[in-house]
Amino acid sequence: MTLEGKVCVVTGGARGIGRTIVETYAAAGAKAVYAIDMGFGGFEKMSTTHASVKSVVLDVTDSAAVNAAVEQIRTDEGRIDVLVNNAGITRDNLIQKMSDDEWNAVIAVNLTGVFNMARAVGPLMMEQGEGAIVNMASIVALTGNVGQSNYAATKGGVVSLTKTWAKEFARRGAKVRVNAIAPGFIRTPMTEKVPEKILDAMIGKTLLGRMGEPEDVASAALWLASDAASFVTAQVISVDGGLVI
Ligand SMILES: NC(=O)c1ccc[n+]([C@@H]2O[C@H](COP(=O)([O-])OP(=O)(O)OC[C@H]3O[C@@H](n4cnc5c(N)ncnc54)[C@H](O)[C@@H]3O)[C@@H](O)[C@H]2O)c1
């Protein structure tokens, strides 16, 4: 699968799943891959490996900064072909212990951040007549999870937004595809905090008997971004080794 000539934007691109998507897109021949993140400790090294990778320090919750960054990319590249809304955080707690700050922080990044990016990029893709948006949901959107009221609400919202934008951005003949990926348990800095006991229990329930790797999710993100998925939109693709069936 190739992304030859495509201009791609990936949020949360400094580490974990996002970073692997950035590397995968660059290796697939993308003309430019804009990796957006709050900071890039150690990330510069990667930019030298792939000349097409450009790092942009940006907080996706800041809508004015998002609009300015997207406008800059449009000025520099003339178009945006692929947007991956991957930036996400967790602030887990049982609901009775969950603070306003924990609730608001997760809503701000996982939901408002995704909205900010799509509002800036979606209409531009409509103008171009084509584009692909990939939103990072979670199996938690489908199953719920104890201690994750904030996270589950945002990932459920991401699934609804995916279907809404698939309809909204496909109007007037525009071939803008919007899909979501629902990863299971993937080995990244985010899941480093999850206690071993819980991870072992999850692996026990996973048909393929292992945690996922960022590459497992990046392959799905490559397919959805590529023309190989040109008749696929409004879908939620689980990449979870058969954890949720
Ligand atoms: N790891 C998993 O098991 C798993 C499972 C399901 C879904 N997901 C989802 O996949 C996505 C990536 O997860 P990950 O495990 O790679 O996480 P991670 O914590 O390793 O990486 C997330 C990246 O997002 C960036 N980020 C956070 N807030 C930001 C903001 N306001 N603006 C810009 N960037 C910001 C972080 O700096 C970080 O580089 C998230 O949306 C997450 O919810 C992960």
Ligand as a Chemical Component Dictionary entry (heavy atoms), coordinates in Angstrom:
data_LIG
# 
_chem_comp.id                   LIG 
_chem_comp.type                 NON-POLYMER 
_chem_comp.pdbx_formal_charge   0 
_chem_comp.three_letter_code    LIG 
# 
loop_
_chem_comp_atom.comp_id 
_chem_comp_atom.atom_id 
_chem_comp_atom.alt_atom_id 
_chem_comp_atom.type_symbol 
_chem_comp_atom.charge 
_chem_comp_atom.model_Cartn_x 
_chem_comp_atom.model_Cartn_y 
_chem_comp_atom.model_Cartn_z 
_chem_comp_atom.pdbx_ordinal 
LIG N1  N1  N 0  -2.422 2.149  23.997 1  
LIG C1  C1  C 0  -3.600 1.557  23.984 2  
LIG O1  O1  O 0  -3.777 0.448  24.478 3  
LIG C2  C2  C 0  -4.773 2.241  23.343 4  
LIG C3  C3  C 0  -5.985 1.531  23.283 5  
LIG C4  C4  C 0  -7.089 2.118  22.697 6  
LIG C5  C5  C 0  -6.993 3.395  22.188 7  
LIG N2  N2  N 1  -5.821 4.076  22.271 8  
LIG C6  C6  C 0  -5.796 5.430  21.736 9  
LIG O2  O2  O 0  -4.748 5.574  20.818 10 
LIG C7  C7  C 0  -4.261 6.905  20.839 11 
LIG C8  C8  C 0  -2.743 6.904  21.054 12 
LIG O3  O3  O 0  -2.501 6.240  22.285 13 
LIG P1  P1  P 0  -1.030 5.851  22.785 14 
LIG O4  O4  O 0  -1.196 4.623  23.562 15 
LIG O5  O5  O -1 -0.066 5.905  21.681 16 
LIG O6  O6  O 0  -0.803 7.047  23.810 17 
LIG P2  P2  P 0  0.556  7.795  24.260 18 
LIG O7  O7  O 0  0.220  8.399  25.573 19 
LIG O8  O8  O 0  1.695  6.888  24.177 20 
LIG O9  O9  O 0  0.695  8.922  23.145 21 
LIG C9  C9  C 0  -0.251 9.945  23.023 22 
LIG C10 C10 C 0  0.400  11.147 22.405 23 
LIG O10 O10 O 0  -0.588 12.205 22.345 24 
LIG C11 C11 C 0  0.040  13.424 22.718 25 
LIG N3  N3  N 0  -0.919 14.395 23.224 26 
LIG C12 C12 C 0  -1.605 14.347 24.404 27 
LIG N4  N4  N 0  -2.322 15.461 24.557 28 
LIG C13 C13 C 0  -2.118 16.234 23.463 29 
LIG C14 C14 C 0  -2.583 17.493 23.053 30 
LIG N5  N5  N 0  -3.411 18.221 23.829 31 
LIG N6  N6  N 0  -2.167 17.998 21.856 32 
LIG C15 C15 C 0  -1.301 17.287 21.074 33 
LIG N7  N7  N 0  -0.833 16.069 21.419 34 
LIG C16 C16 C 0  -1.223 15.558 22.603 35 
LIG C17 C17 C 0  1.020  12.991 23.815 36 
LIG O11 O11 O 0  2.022  13.995 24.033 37 
LIG C18 C18 C 0  1.572  11.703 23.251 38 
LIG O12 O12 O 0  2.704  11.901 22.437 39 
LIG C19 C19 C 0  -5.040 7.628  21.922 40 
LIG O13 O13 O 0  -6.134 8.334  21.360 41 
LIG C20 C20 C 0  -5.542 6.492  22.783 42 
LIG O14 O14 O 0  -6.723 6.840  23.486 43 
LIG C21 C21 C 0  -4.709 3.535  22.835 44 
# 
loop_
_chem_comp_bond.comp_id 
_chem_comp_bond.atom_id_1 
_chem_comp_bond.atom_id_2 
_chem_comp_bond.value_order 
_chem_comp_bond.pdbx_ordinal 
LIG N1  C1  SING 1  
LIG C1  O1  DOUB 2  
LIG C1  C2  SING 3  
LIG C2  C3  SING 4  
LIG C2  C21 DOUB 5  
LIG C3  C4  DOUB 6  
LIG C4  C5  SING 7  
LIG C5  N2  DOUB 8  
LIG N2  C6  SING 9  
LIG N2  C21 SING 10 
LIG C6  O2  SING 11 
LIG C6  C20 SING 12 
LIG O2  C7  SING 13 
LIG C7  C8  SING 14 
LIG C7  C19 SING 15 
LIG C8  O3  SING 16 
LIG O3  P1  SING 17 
LIG P1  O4  DOUB 18 
LIG P1  O5  SING 19 
LIG P1  O6  SING 20 
LIG O6  P2  SING 21 
LIG P2  O7  DOUB 22 
LIG P2  O8  SING 23 
LIG P2  O9  SING 24 
LIG O9  C9  SING 25 
LIG C9  C10 SING 26 
LIG C10 O10 SING 27 
LIG C10 C18 SING 28 
LIG O10 C11 SING 29 
LIG C11 N3  SING 30 
LIG C11 C17 SING 31 
LIG N3  C12 SING 32 
LIG N3  C16 SING 33 
LIG C12 N4  DOUB 34 
LIG N4  C13 SING 35 
LIG C13 C14 SING 36 
LIG C13 C16 DOUB 37 
LIG C14 N5  SING 38 
LIG C14 N6  DOUB 39 
LIG N6  C15 SING 40 
LIG C15 N7  DOUB 41 
LIG N7  C16 SING 42 
LIG C17 O11 SING 43 
LIG C17 C18 SING 44 
LIG C18 O12 SING 45 
LIG C19 O13 SING 46 
LIG C19 C20 SING 47 
LIG C20 O14 SING 48 
# 
